[in-house]
């Protein structure tokens, strides 16, 4: 296994850690977990893809619009944010181009860990 492939594998594992933390805290439903695992498996099998900057901007705007719709329909900001971050991490994993994309993935995983900690705090 090359260094690049092992680095991608460790990045996918880090994304999974964020998902496991949120799922264990009860922040997402089982269907969301299964959907994310299927999407991450597809991304791992397909590998990174190229997408023009215009299509990336349109896709990110669509993901943000889905987040807003999810928030206004269901009304739970925490769960909506978790689903938004999971969609964003799948998108960034599939269309990563530079080292900065890995940094964004790591920040998303960190944000998921922080959100998981808000579900487990009892005051």
C-alpha positions, 0 to 999 in steps of 0.5 A, spaced: 500 500 500 502 506 497 503 512 502 498 516 498 493 510 499 494 509 506 493 516 508 487 516 504 485 510 508 487 514 515 483 520 513 476 515 512 477 512 518 478 519 522 471 521 518 468 514 521 470 516 528 466 522 527 460 518 525 461 513 531 462 519 536 455 522 533 452 516 533 454 513 540 451 520 543 444 519 539 445 525 535 443 521 528 438 515 526 441 509 524 438 510 517 443 516 517 449 512 519 447 506 514 447 512 508 453 515 510 457 508 511 454 506 504 457 513 501 463 512 504 464 505 501 462 508 494 467 514 495 473 509 497 472 504 491 471 509 486 477 514 488 477 521 488 474 525 482 475 531 479 470 536 478 470 543 475 470 549 480 463 551 478 460 545 479 463 544 486 460 551 487 453 549 485 454 542 489 456 546 495 450 551 494 445 545 494 448 542 500 447 548 504 440 549 501 438 542 503 441 544 510 437 550 511 431 546 508 432 540 513 433 545 519 426 549 517 422 543 516 425 539 522 427 544 527 433 541 530 439 545 529 444 540 532 441 534 528 441 538 521 448 541 522 450 533 523 447 531 517 450 537 513 457 536 516 456 528 514 454 530 507 460 535 506 465 530 508 462 525 503 463 531 498 470 533 500 472 526 500 470 524 493 472 531 490 479 532 494 484 535 490 489 538 495 492 537 502 487 543 504 481 538 503 484 533 508 485 539 513 477 541 511 476 533 513 479 533 519 476 540 521 469 536 520 471 530 524 473 535 530 466 539 529 463 532 529 466 530 535 464 537 539 457 536 537 457 529 539 460 532 546 454 536 546 449 531 546 452 527 552 453 533 557 448 533 562 448 540 567 
